[in-house]
Structures are given as structure tokens and as C-alpha cells.
Amino acid sequence: MAGLYPEIEPYESGMLDVGDGHEIYWETCGNPDGKPALVVHGGPGSGCSANVRRFFDPARYRIVLADQRGCGRSTPHAGAPVADLSANTTEHLVADFELLRTRLGIEKWLLFGGSWGSVLSLTYALRHTGRVSEIILMGLATDRFVEVEMLIRGLGAYFPEGFAKFREGVPETDRDGDLSAAYHRLLMDPDPAVHHQAAADWCAWEDAMLPGVPPHDVFEDPAYRLCFARLVTHYFSNRAFLEDGVILREAGKLAGIPGVLAQGVLDTSNLVGTPWLLQQAWPGSELVMLNDVGHTVSAASMQDVLVGATDRFAS
């Protein structure tokens, strides 16, 4: 049983100007001379959690956390009454990580991400293979269109009551189309009554389709809820700004980069085969399936696998 490491605080933090009027928050924790690791948070739009620092041995790692454009402590915030997301794409986020790596003087770093963080980690690694030492992923996603569709509409048959409410949140003329695009239009409406209701409806569906996981406490904050829903629907409706299936098609380029893929048996992405397809496409990656675990890192067995992986790669 590995268990999480004790809570720690950053020894350095700052705001990085990444262009387009955006600044991203970053912080470093642990040992300044330790092995560099970048935490790539999920969402999109969730921001980094302090608890993620605890997955690394602070004596052996230089842990880098960053809030992606528009969320967390980065500015401008997508939860503001009016937001412009035109300079918020996957390519922008990948470029931000590379700029941060250069700013911190890091040659190579381990990538640690889950859910949307899986997509972003894999995309960064494919663009900058020589800058990645290892990759640890959980709650696996590659953002194939079928994966996005599963989250938007496909799970409706599994959670019919929640889906019915979710579908009713958009105009009747939009209910048989792309629900993420329909919600995004409502979320970007300047009328607070419109965008806050849409955010509440979207986040209620997020909670409904995660069985066995407690409701997100952060969704109680209207600004967080709006930021999260705007960014998720922005990326979903644009299919993560990636070609369909490109990550799996190119994953062979990651051969030689050690990888641990941790996945709950009850995670809904299993319904479209994502864990097995990714493991097969990425030579040398290791897939660990965990019984009685869904799309979460709060389960003790998931934490043991992830801490075990960071401990193994620390040398």
C-alpha cells in the first residue's frame, strides 16, 4: 500500500505571459533539484488541485502544476460574465506547456494527467517526444469523436432521468443535434440568467454520469461552474481541435517512453474500448485495470497504483 505523501506547499509560483492576452498560473513543489514532473489537469477547465502534489515523493520530485488557459488562477477567467475563448485551443495549451518548460529550465519532464489531462498529455508528448521522460495517465481518454459522443449523448441510455433533464436544458430545436454546441451557445450568452442556468444544467449531467462518485463540491461555486462548463463545451463542440483518432494513429511514436495507464473497470470510457486501444497502440505501455473503481482518483487502489508508478520512475 503506497498511500499519498503528506501535504506540501509550493516553494515557487508565478504567472507566465503566454500571449493572446493570457497569463497562466504555475507553481513548483518538492525538491528544486528533483526529477521534473508536470501535472496536466483534467476538465477542460478544472484547474489544478493541491491534493495532486501528494502523488509524488517531495524529496525526489520537482513537481510542476499549472492552471490551463482560462481556469483556476489563470487569467482572463472563463467564468467571468463575458469571456473570449478564441485563443484557447489544444495547440495553445500544448505551446503553453512548452513555454513553461523553457521558462523553468527543464530539459525533460514526466507527464501526469487524467481524463482531459490524458488527451493533453498525449498530444504534448506526440508534439515534443524528446521532452518527455515518462507518462502516467488515469481515467483514460484520447478524444476520439466516439468518446466525446459517449459523454454528450451515448450515456443517456444508462442514466435516462439525468439525461432527460440535460436534454431539456437546451431549446427544443437543438435537442436532436450536438448538445455540447447547443449548451455552449447558452453558456456564452451575455445574460447571466441564461449562462448560469446552462452551467448548472451541464454540471448536473456531469455528476449524473459519474456513478459511485460524490457530487463535485466545486460545482457549488457559480464562477467555477460557468468556467468549467464553458471550457468543456468549447472543447467538446470542437472535438478537442484534433483530427478524429489522431492520437491512436500516432501513438506508436511514443515507443521508448515508459507509460503507466491506470483505469477503473467501472469507468465509462471502457464502453468504447479506450484503455485497450491506447495500450495496444503505444508500444511498451502498461495497462493496470482496477476492479470496483470508476472515473476517479479518490479510490485507495487507484492512488496506490499512481504513487507506485511515480515512485518507480523517480530514479
C-alpha positions as CSV (number, residue, x, y, z in Angstrom):
1,M,0.0,0.0,0.0
2,A,1.8,3.1,-1.2
3,G,-0.6,5.8,0.1
4,L,-0.4,9.5,-0.6
5,Y,2.6,11.7,0.5
6,P,2.0,14.4,3.1
7,E,0.6,17.8,2.1
8,I,3.2,20.3,0.9
9,E,3.2,23.9,-0.3
10,P,4.9,25.4,-3.3
11,Y,8.4,26.8,-2.9
12,E,7.9,29.0,-6.0
13,S,5.0,30.2,-8.1
14,G,4.2,32.8,-10.7
15,M,2.2,34.0,-13.7
16,L,3.5,33.2,-17.2
17,D,2.5,35.5,-20.1
18,V,1.7,33.1,-22.9
19,G,0.4,35.7,-25.3
20,D,-3.0,36.4,-26.7
21,G,-3.8,38.4,-23.5
22,H,-3.5,35.2,-21.4
23,E,-1.4,34.5,-18.3
24,I,-1.2,31.1,-16.7
25,Y,-0.6,30.3,-13.1
26,W,2.2,27.9,-12.3
27,E,3.9,26.5,-9.2
28,T,6.7,24.2,-8.2
29,C,6.8,22.0,-5.2
30,G,9.1,19.4,-3.6
31,N,12.8,19.3,-4.4
32,P,14.2,22.0,-6.7
33,D,16.9,19.5,-7.8
34,G,14.5,16.6,-8.1
35,K,13.1,14.8,-11.2
36,P,10.8,17.3,-13.0
37,A,7.1,16.2,-13.4
38,L,4.3,18.2,-14.9
39,V,0.7,17.7,-13.6
40,V,-1.7,18.1,-16.6
41,H,-5.1,18.6,-15.0
42,G,-8.5,17.4,-16.4
43,G,-11.7,19.2,-17.3
44,P,-11.1,21.0,-19.5
45,G,-11.4,23.9,-17.0
46,S,-11.0,22.2,-13.7
47,G,-7.7,23.8,-12.7
48,C,-5.1,22.1,-10.6
49,S,-5.8,20.6,-7.2
50,A,-3.4,20.9,-4.3
51,N,-4.0,17.3,-3.5
52,V,-2.3,16.1,-6.7
53,R,1.0,17.3,-5.2
54,R,0.7,14.3,-2.8
55,F,1.1,11.7,-5.6
56,F,4.9,12.5,-5.7
57,D,7.7,11.9,-3.3
58,P,8.6,15.6,-2.5
59,A,12.2,14.6,-1.7
60,R,12.7,13.2,-5.2
61,Y,10.5,15.2,-7.4
62,R,10.3,18.8,-8.7
63,I,6.5,18.9,-9.1
64,V,5.2,21.5,-11.6
65,L,1.5,22.4,-11.5
66,A,-0.2,24.8,-14.0
67,D,-3.7,26.0,-14.5
68,Q,-4.5,25.9,-18.2
69,R,-5.8,29.0,-20.0
70,G,-9.0,30.5,-18.7
71,C,-9.3,28.4,-15.5
72,G,-8.0,28.1,-11.9
73,R,-5.8,31.1,-11.1
74,S,-5.0,31.8,-14.8
75,T,-6.3,35.0,-16.4
76,P,-8.6,36.1,-18.0
77,H,-11.0,33.7,-16.3
78,A,-13.6,31.9,-18.4
79,G,-16.1,32.2,-15.5
80,A,-16.2,36.0,-16.0
81,P,-19.6,37.3,-17.1
82,V,-18.2,37.7,-20.7
83,A,-15.4,35.5,-22.0
84,D,-13.5,35.2,-25.2
85,L,-12.3,31.6,-25.9
86,S,-10.9,32.2,-29.4
87,A,-7.2,31.8,-28.2
88,N,-8.0,28.7,-26.1
89,T,-7.3,25.5,-28.2
90,T,-5.4,22.3,-27.7
91,E,-2.5,23.8,-29.7
92,H,-2.4,26.9,-27.5
93,L,-2.3,24.7,-24.3
94,V,0.5,22.5,-25.7
95,A,2.5,25.6,-26.6
96,D,2.0,27.0,-23.1
97,F,3.5,23.9,-21.6
98,E,6.5,24.1,-23.8
99,L,7.0,27.8,-23.0
100,L,6.7,26.9,-19.2
101,R,9.3,24.1,-19.6
102,T,11.7,26.6,-21.2
103,R,10.9,29.2,-18.5
104,L,11.7,26.7,-15.7
105,G,14.9,25.5,-17.4
106,I,13.7,21.9,-17.6
107,E,15.1,19.6,-20.3
108,K,12.7,16.6,-19.8
109,W,9.7,16.0,-17.6
110,L,7.4,13.3,-16.6
111,L,3.7,13.9,-17.5
112,F,1.0,13.0,-15.1
113,G,-2.6,13.5,-16.2
114,G,-6.1,12.1,-16.2
115,S,-9.3,12.4,-18.3
116,W,-8.8,15.5,-20.4
117,G,-5.3,15.6,-19.0
118,S,-4.7,12.3,-20.8
119,V,-5.6,13.8,-24.1
120,L,-3.5,16.9,-23.5
121,S,-0.5,14.8,-22.2
122,L,-0.6,12.5,-25.2
123,T,-0.9,15.4,-27.6
124,Y,2.0,17.2,-26.0
125,A,4.1,14.1,-26.0
126,L,3.5,13.5,-29.7
127,R,4.5,17.1,-30.5
128,H,7.5,17.1,-28.2
129,T,8.5,13.5,-27.8
130,G,12.1,14.4,-26.9
131,R,11.0,16.4,-23.9
132,V,9.1,13.6,-22.1
133,S,10.7,11.1,-19.8
134,E,7.7,9.1,-18.8
135,I,3.9,9.4,-18.8
136,I,1.4,8.3,-16.1
137,L,-2.3,8.5,-17.1
138,M,-5.6,7.6,-15.4
139,G,-9.2,7.9,-16.4
140,L,-8.1,7.4,-20.0
141,A,-9.2,9.4,-22.9
142,T,-7.9,10.1,-26.4
143,D,-10.8,12.3,-27.5
144,R,-11.9,10.3,-30.5
145,F,-15.2,11.6,-31.6
146,V,-16.9,8.4,-30.3
147,E,-15.5,9.1,-26.8
148,V,-16.9,12.7,-26.9
149,E,-20.3,11.5,-28.2
150,M,-20.4,8.9,-25.4
151,L,-20.2,11.6,-22.8
152,I,-22.6,14.0,-24.6
153,R,-25.3,11.6,-25.6
154,G,-24.3,8.0,-25.5
155,L,-24.6,7.6,-21.7
156,G,-28.2,8.8,-21.9
157,A,-29.4,5.2,-22.1
158,Y,-27.5,4.4,-18.9
159,F,-28.7,7.4,-16.9
160,P,-32.1,8.2,-18.5
161,E,-33.5,10.5,-15.8
162,G,-30.4,12.7,-15.7
163,F,-30.2,12.7,-19.5
164,A,-33.8,13.8,-19.9
165,K,-33.2,16.8,-17.7
166,F,-29.9,17.5,-19.5
167,R,-31.6,17.4,-22.9
168,E,-34.4,19.7,-21.8
169,G,-31.9,22.4,-20.8
170,V,-31.5,23.5,-24.5
171,P,-34.1,24.8,-26.9
172,E,-36.3,22.1,-28.4
173,T,-34.9,22.7,-31.9
174,D,-31.4,21.8,-30.6
175,R,-32.3,18.6,-28.7
176,D,-31.6,16.2,-31.5
177,G,-28.3,17.9,-32.6
178,D,-24.9,18.5,-30.9
179,L,-25.9,19.1,-27.3
180,S,-22.4,20.4,-26.4
181,A,-22.6,23.1,-29.1
182,A,-26.2,24.0,-28.0
183,Y,-25.1,24.3,-24.4
184,H,-22.0,26.3,-25.5
185,R,-24.2,28.9,-27.2
186,L,-26.3,29.3,-24.0
187,L,-23.1,29.4,-21.8
188,M,-21.6,32.2,-23.9
189,D,-24.9,34.3,-23.8
190,P,-24.1,37.6,-22.0
191,D,-27.3,37.3,-20.0
192,P,-26.3,35.9,-16.5
193,A,-29.7,34.2,-16.1
194,V,-29.1,32.3,-19.3
195,H,-25.5,31.3,-18.9
196,H,-25.7,30.4,-15.1
197,Q,-28.7,28.2,-15.7
198,A,-26.9,26.4,-18.6
199,A,-23.8,25.9,-16.4
200,A,-26.0,24.4,-13.6
201,D,-27.7,22.1,-16.1
202,W,-24.4,21.0,-17.7
203,C,-22.7,20.3,-14.4
204,A,-25.8,18.3,-13.1
205,W,-25.2,16.0,-16.1
206,E,-21.5,15.7,-15.3
207,D,-22.5,14.5,-11.8
208,A,-25.2,12.2,-13.1
209,M,-22.9,10.3,-15.4
210,L,-20.3,9.5,-12.8
211,P,-21.8,6.7,-10.7
212,G,-20.3,6.0,-7.4
213,V,-18.5,9.3,-7.3
214,P,-19.7,12.0,-4.9
215,P,-21.1,15.2,-6.5
216,H,-18.4,17.8,-7.2
217,D,-18.3,20.2,-4.3
218,V,-16.6,22.8,-6.6
219,F,-19.8,22.9,-8.7
220,E,-21.4,24.8,-5.9
221,D,-19.4,27.9,-6.9
222,P,-21.2,29.7,-9.8
223,A,-18.0,31.1,-11.2
224,Y,-16.2,27.7,-11.2
225,R,-19.3,26.1,-12.7
226,L,-19.5,28.6,-15.5
227,C,-15.8,28.4,-16.3
228,F,-15.8,24.6,-16.3
229,A,-19.0,24.3,-18.4
230,R,-17.8,26.9,-20.9
231,L,-14.4,25.3,-21.5
232,V,-15.8,21.7,-21.6
233,T,-18.4,22.6,-24.2
234,H,-15.9,24.7,-26.1
235,Y,-13.6,21.7,-26.4
236,F,-16.3,19.1,-26.9
237,S,-18.1,21.0,-29.6
238,N,-14.8,21.5,-31.4
239,R,-13.9,17.8,-30.8
240,A,-10.7,18.9,-28.9
241,F,-9.4,20.7,-32.0
242,L,-8.0,17.4,-33.1
243,E,-8.5,15.0,-36.1
244,D,-10.7,12.1,-35.2
245,G,-8.5,9.2,-33.9
246,V,-5.2,11.0,-34.5
247,I,-3.7,10.2,-31.0
248,L,-4.2,6.4,-31.5
249,R,-2.9,6.6,-35.1
250,E,0.3,8.3,-34.0
251,A,0.8,6.6,-30.6
252,G,3.5,4.4,-32.0
253,K,5.8,7.4,-31.9
254,L,5.7,7.1,-28.1
255,A,7.6,3.8,-28.2
256,G,10.6,4.2,-25.9
257,I,8.7,6.5,-23.4
258,P,7.7,4.3,-20.4
259,G,4.0,4.7,-19.6
260,V,1.6,3.5,-16.9
261,L,-2.1,3.6,-17.8
262,A,-4.4,3.2,-14.7
263,Q,-8.1,2.6,-15.4
264,G,-11.1,1.7,-13.3
265,V,-13.2,-1.2,-14.5
266,L,-16.3,0.9,-13.9
267,D,-15.0,3.9,-15.9
268,T,-17.5,4.6,-18.7
269,S,-14.7,5.2,-21.3
270,N,-14.3,1.4,-21.3
271,L,-17.6,1.2,-23.2
272,V,-15.8,2.4,-26.3
273,G,-12.6,0.5,-25.7
274,T,-10.2,3.4,-25.0
275,P,-7.9,1.7,-22.4
276,W,-7.1,-1.3,-24.6
277,L,-6.8,0.6,-27.8
278,L,-4.4,3.0,-26.3
279,Q,-2.3,0.3,-24.7
280,Q,-2.1,-1.6,-28.0
281,A,-1.2,1.5,-30.0
282,W,1.6,2.6,-27.6
283,P,4.4,0.0,-27.5
284,G,5.8,-0.6,-24.1
285,S,2.9,1.0,-22.2
286,E,1.5,-0.9,-19.2
287,L,-2.3,-1.0,-18.5
288,V,-3.5,-1.6,-15.0
289,M,-7.2,-2.3,-14.6
290,L,-8.8,-1.8,-11.1
291,N,-11.9,-3.5,-10.0
292,D,-14.7,-1.5,-8.3
293,V,-13.2,1.8,-9.5
294,G,-14.8,4.3,-11.8
295,H,-13.7,7.7,-13.2
296,T,-11.9,8.9,-10.0
297,V,-8.5,9.1,-8.3
298,S,-10.0,9.1,-4.8
299,A,-10.1,5.2,-4.6
300,A,-7.3,3.9,-2.5
301,S,-6.4,1.2,-5.1
302,M,-6.0,3.9,-7.8
303,Q,-3.9,6.0,-5.5
304,D,-1.6,3.1,-4.8
305,V,-1.1,2.4,-8.5
306,L,-0.3,6.0,-9.3
307,V,2.0,6.6,-6.3
308,G,3.7,3.3,-7.1
309,A,4.3,4.5,-10.6
310,T,5.8,7.8,-9.6
311,D,8.0,6.0,-7.0
312,R,9.2,3.6,-9.7
313,F,10.0,6.5,-12.1
314,A,11.7,8.7,-9.5
315,S,15.2,7.3,-10.1
